[in-house]
Amino acid sequence: MRRSADSRLPLLMMDGDGQVQWQVTAADKKPATDAVFEVRDLEFVRNDAGQDISGE
């Protein structure tokens, strides 16, 4: 695993055979906007697991 001292992130991860499994190819250091943390769940199925379990 190689680390970027500047970003303090692992930039390349390899398996035991030396094959690349994951690699960072770009990084943006600008602050995240509030939109990054908005929940956007349109068109997803909503269910109430508690209600499903209670059998009501």
C-alpha positions as YAML, in Angstrom:
chain: A
units: angstrom
residues:
- id: 1
  name: MET
  ca: [0.00, 0.00, 0.00]
- id: 2
  name: ARG
  ca: [1.37, 3.39, -0.94]
- id: 3
  name: ARG
  ca: [0.27, 6.50, 0.93]
- id: 4
  name: SER
  ca: [0.15, 10.09, -0.15]
- id: 5
  name: ALA
  ca: [1.86, 12.17, 2.52]
- id: 6
  name: ASP
  ca: [0.02, 15.22, 1.22]
- id: 7
  name: SER
  ca: [-3.50, 13.73, 1.30]
- id: 8
  name: ARG
  ca: [-2.82, 11.16, 4.03]
- id: 9
  name: LEU
  ca: [-4.75, 8.59, 2.01]
- id: 10
  name: PRO
  ca: [-3.84, 5.19, 0.65]
- id: 11
  name: LEU
  ca: [-3.45, 5.77, -3.09]
- id: 12
  name: LEU
  ca: [-2.78, 2.21, -4.20]
- id: 13
  name: MET
  ca: [-3.76, -1.08, -2.60]
- id: 14
  name: MET
  ca: [-2.48, -4.41, -3.88]
- id: 15
  name: ASP
  ca: [-3.27, -8.00, -2.98]
- id: 16
  name: GLY
  ca: [-0.69, -10.54, -1.82]
- id: 17
  name: ASP
  ca: [0.19, -11.32, -5.44]
- id: 18
  name: GLY
  ca: [1.02, -7.69, -6.21]
- id: 19
  name: GLN
  ca: [-2.12, -7.13, -8.30]
- id: 20
  name: VAL
  ca: [-3.69, -3.68, -7.97]
- id: 21
  name: GLN
  ca: [-7.09, -3.94, -6.27]
- id: 22
  name: TRP
  ca: [-7.89, -0.27, -5.66]
- id: 23
  name: GLN
  ca: [-6.29, 2.97, -6.79]
- id: 24
  name: VAL
  ca: [-7.00, 6.68, -6.33]
- id: 25
  name: THR
  ca: [-6.65, 8.45, -9.65]
- id: 26
  name: ALA
  ca: [-7.79, 11.94, -8.61]
- id: 27
  name: ALA
  ca: [-8.42, 13.90, -5.44]
- id: 28
  name: ASP
  ca: [-10.21, 17.18, -4.84]
- id: 29
  name: LYS
  ca: [-9.17, 19.08, -1.73]
- id: 30
  name: LYS
  ca: [-11.91, 21.71, -1.88]
- id: 31
  name: PRO
  ca: [-14.30, 21.73, 1.10]
- id: 32
  name: ALA
  ca: [-17.39, 19.55, 0.69]
- id: 33
  name: THR
  ca: [-20.61, 21.46, 0.10]
- id: 34
  name: ASP
  ca: [-23.75, 20.89, 2.19]
- id: 35
  name: ALA
  ca: [-25.26, 19.07, -0.82]
- id: 36
  name: VAL
  ca: [-22.82, 16.22, -0.26]
- id: 37
  name: PHE
  ca: [-24.71, 15.28, 2.87]
- id: 38
  name: GLU
  ca: [-28.28, 15.71, 1.51]
- id: 39
  name: VAL
  ca: [-30.38, 12.58, 1.57]
- id: 40
  name: ARG
  ca: [-31.82, 11.96, -1.89]
- id: 41
  name: ASP
  ca: [-34.09, 8.97, -1.70]
- id: 42
  name: LEU
  ca: [-36.58, 9.68, -4.49]
- id: 43
  name: GLU
  ca: [-37.92, 6.58, -6.22]
- id: 44
  name: PHE
  ca: [-36.64, 4.25, -3.50]
- id: 45
  name: VAL
  ca: [-39.05, 1.86, -1.82]
- id: 46
  name: ARG
  ca: [-39.79, 2.84, 1.76]
- id: 47
  name: ASN
  ca: [-40.83, 0.26, 4.28]
- id: 48
  name: ASP
  ca: [-41.30, 0.10, 8.00]
- id: 49
  name: ALA
  ca: [-39.48, -3.03, 9.13]
- id: 50
  name: GLY
  ca: [-40.93, -2.71, 12.63]
- id: 51
  name: GLN
  ca: [-44.45, -2.81, 11.24]
- id: 52
  name: ASP
  ca: [-43.57, -5.74, 8.96]
- id: 53
  name: ILE
  ca: [-42.23, -7.71, 11.92]
- id: 54
  name: SER
  ca: [-45.20, -6.96, 14.20]
- id: 55
  name: GLY
  ca: [-47.59, -8.38, 11.59]
- id: 56
  name: GLU
  ca: [-49.99, -5.45, 11.70]
...
